[in-house]
Amino acid sequence: MTAKFIGAIGAAAGLATAITATVAASEPLVSQGIGTAGCERLAADLNPAQGVASPVNLALLAWVQGYVSAANVALLEDDSRHVDMSTLDETRVLTLVQDFCKANPDKKPLAAIDDLIRKSEKVKTTWEPGTVKWDE
């Protein structure tokens, strides 16, 4: 990794922390990060044309990848299906969230990603339920 890329990741993480600091203080969380920030502010800060060169874009894309990965574990445990994450390129994700947030400034990007997960074609695979053991 280049120093520029590592610096962008650090800046994105700092920005994501700043954006969600008030959310974290208000209630117990299952999910936290830029995807739980308000759309009104985020829509103005996103710029899909900049790709991951923008710290805000990078933070959102990283959050979406982590969130969908977690959703995939739940989907796999339920019925051995998952969302193919290779379809979630930066342009698609950033444009989807920006469009959603502009149309719904009172909501959170999380709602757009939940809808994306619900509507995405699921890939059937071999999975043995119970192989993820976090409660031991």
Stockholm file with secondary structure:
# STOCKHOLM 1.0

chainA/1-136         MTAKFIGAIGAAAGLATAITATVAASEPLVSQGIGTAGCERLAADLNPAQGVASPVNLALLAWVQGYVSAANVALLEDDSRHVDMSTLDETRVLTLVQDFCKANPDKKPLAAIDDLIRKSEKVKTTWEPGTVKWDE
#=GR chainA/1-136 SS CCHHHHHHHHHHHHHHHHHHHHHHHHSCCSSCSGGGSCHHHHHHHCCGGGGGGSHHHHHHHHHHHHHHHHHHHHHHHHHSEEECGGGCCHHHHHHHHHHHHHHCTTSCHHHHHHHHHHHSCEEECCCCTTCCCCCC
#=GC SS_cons         CCHHHHHHHHHHHHHHHHHHHHHHHHSCCSSCSGGGSCHHHHHHHCCGGGGGGSHHHHHHHHHHHHHHHHHHHHHHHHHSEEECGGGCCHHHHHHHHHHHHHHCTTSCHHHHHHHHHHHSCEEECCCCTTCCCCCC
//
